[in-house]
Amino acid sequence: MRTVKARLRAALALRRRRSRWQRVGLAALTGLVTVLLPVGGAAVALRMEYAGEPSAEARTRGRDAVWLGHAWVDGHKGEADLTTLTRLLAGTGVRDLYVRTGPLEHDVAQQTALALEATPPGVDLLLGLPAYWDDTFGHRGSAETVAAAVRGARLSLGRHAPGRQTFGLALYADFSATLADWAAFRDGWSG
C-alpha cells in the first residue's frame, strides 16, 4: 500500500511541476502574442496602404514645385546650373520654386493622407519628395526614394481625394536630387 501511495504522490508532484511549467509557458506565450499581434497588425496595415496600383487619374495637376537648397541663393549655383534646371523642369508640371534658406530643426514630414485631410480643398497642398540617398547609421537611403514617395502619394491621392486638383509634389532639387530622381519624378508623377 505504501508503494502505491508513494507512486501516487510522485505522479501528483510531477503533474504539479508540469502544470507550473505549463502555466509559465502559457503566460510567456500570452505576453509574446500581446506584444507581437499589434506590431504585426500595424505592419500589415502599413503594407496594405501601399499595395495596389496607383490610379491613372492620380497624376500632376500642374501645381507642382521644386524645392531648391540654399546653394541657389548663396552664389554656389550659376547660369549653367539654371539652364540645366530649366531643361529638367520642362514638361513636369512644376510651376513654383521654393528656396530652402538653411537647416531647420524638427522638420516633420506629414503623411499624404493626413495632409490631404488637414488641408482645405481650395488650398494648394505641395508635398516634399525625399531624395536623400546617403546611407548612414541613422538613415537608410533606399527608404527615401523619389519613386517610392511618388507611388505613395499617388496611392493616397487616389484613395482619399481622387478629384482634388489643388495637390502637387515638390522635388528637393539641390545636391541630393540625381538624374534618376528626376526621371522617377517625371515618369511616376508627370507622365
Protein Blocks (a to p, Z undefined) as FASTA:
>chain_A
ZZmmmmmmmmmmmmmmmmmmmmmmmmmmmmmmmmmmmmmmmmmmmmmmmgcjddfklcce
hiaccdddfklmnopacfklmmmmmmmmgonlpabdcddfbdcehiacddfklmmmmpcf
klccdddddfbfbdcfkbcfklmcfklmmmmmmmmmmmmommbmbbcddddfbfklcfkl
mmmmmmmmmZZ
